[in-house]
Amino acid sequence: MIIDEAIKNAKRIHFIGIGGSGMCPLAEILHSQGHYLTGSDNNESDTLKRIRALGIPVAMGQRAENVEGADMVVYTAALLPDNPELVAAKESGIPTFERSKLFGYFTRKYDRCIGVCGTHGKTTVTSMLSHILIDNSFDPSAIIGGKLPLTGTNGRVGKSDILVCEACEYKDTFLDLTPDISVILNVDCDHMEYFKTLENLEASFRKFADMSRCVIYNGDDKNTLDSIKGIAEGKELISFGKDDSCDYCAKNIGYNNGAFPCYDLYIKGEFACRIDLSVPGDHNVLNSLAAIASAMYCGATVEQCRQSILTFKGAGRRFEFLGTYNGADIVDDYAHHPAELEVTLSAAKKMGYKRVWAVFQPFTFSRTKLHLNAFAKALSIADKVVMTEIMGSREINTYGITTQDLADEIPDSVWFDTFPKVADYMKENIGEGDLVLTLGCGDVYKIAKLILNI
């Protein structure tokens, strides 16, 4: 059964892993369209609180009986094949669809589907672009991997023909989408347990770009440039970057308050305006260029982009300020790849704090093993490093890797086997003028909340 028919006939749609960053916005959109949903998950999270607040029942723990009575089941790609709910659904003949199939269904409903892809920065750019378009009454729909502060949700249903969506390359799931405009932020080695080689990874991004009529791409990134080689003729190509050859170019880059970038925006060689950002880090220069280029392609003016960019304070779990404890600022960030940790911690070090603490939760055994030395190098930028056990998520530890292996590479680092132990250690050691960054794509943010007692 195709998904269009399944949705039309379904009276109850069940989401396995409904709290995931990719699942949550799809659930929010279906709910807003009047569909009756149920869900299940293994871990409590902020997204689950938001889902429950909508009136969607969520079962903790995944058991076969949770799918009884469902007419359609949606599941995350991270699910193991022996998941009891997925097995029960298939044995019962219930139509089952991986989330990318549902995602693809949504993208086909819009004439201007903007698919934002890349190894790093997807959520920030998707949020930034959505913020500009919503702020200027373009009324887009959006599917974002983090909470957009402007709406308080991951998913939004607008009335225009624009859909802004975060397109993840994991297991090639973004190839199930139908983008009209592809935005390629960067291409870096990640998910290599699936792609195996950089060439395979670049080939997937090339396929994604080839599906669209317009490609907005990072003209400074070699792997991105390699990825768009050979795409079909007749596409509109728009570049962004710091090189003078880029269509959207940042020049004369400076920093407000030591950490918040500002720059002169040039469009096709002509000065357009001065851009001031309210999010820290040099990497957000490129992120903002991608968002501005995409917004202007949709009809926004330079002045609309300039004003809205200034009011964008970040997305959920992207350098998100959560509170203060004992004079230390507590900030949460999704960084989970060495390159992301490097730019986030480098930005933090420029902000004038007495000490920067990195509280890191390694995510997946394969990534930790593959990038062990790079993780150690990036984390060492911080003044203090505290870690948790590796969150295996979709994997079994066949790699023989533990957090101790990472700690051995980082002088004076410590790690603990439970979140309460980490929180207690932090409470005893942080003080006035410190910045604490909880880092990782799992549930490490819970440590920040334990410290703050929220």
Secondary structure, 3 states (H helix, E strand, C coil): CCHHHHHHHCCCEEEECCCCCCHHHHHHHHHHCCCCEEEEECCCCHHHHHHHHCCCCEEECCCHHHHCCCCEEEECCCCCCCCHHHHHHHHCCCCEEEHHHHHHHHHCCCCEEEEEECCCCHHHHHHHHHHHHHHCCCCCEEEEEEEECCCCEEEECCCCCEEEEECCCHHHHHHHCCCCEEEECCCCCCCHHHHCCHHHHHHHHHHHHHCCCEEEEECCCHHHHHHCCCCCCCCEEEEEECCCCCCEEEEEEEEECCCEEEEEEEECCEEEEEEECCCCCCHHHHHHHHHHHHHHHCCCCHHHHHHHHHHCCCCCCCCEEEEEECCEEEEEECCCCHHHHHHHHHHHHCCCCCEEEEEECCECHHHHHHCHHHHHHHHCCCCEEEECCCECCCCCCCCCCCHHHHHCCCCCCEECCCHHHHHHHHHHHCCCCEEEEEECCCCCHHHHHHHHCC
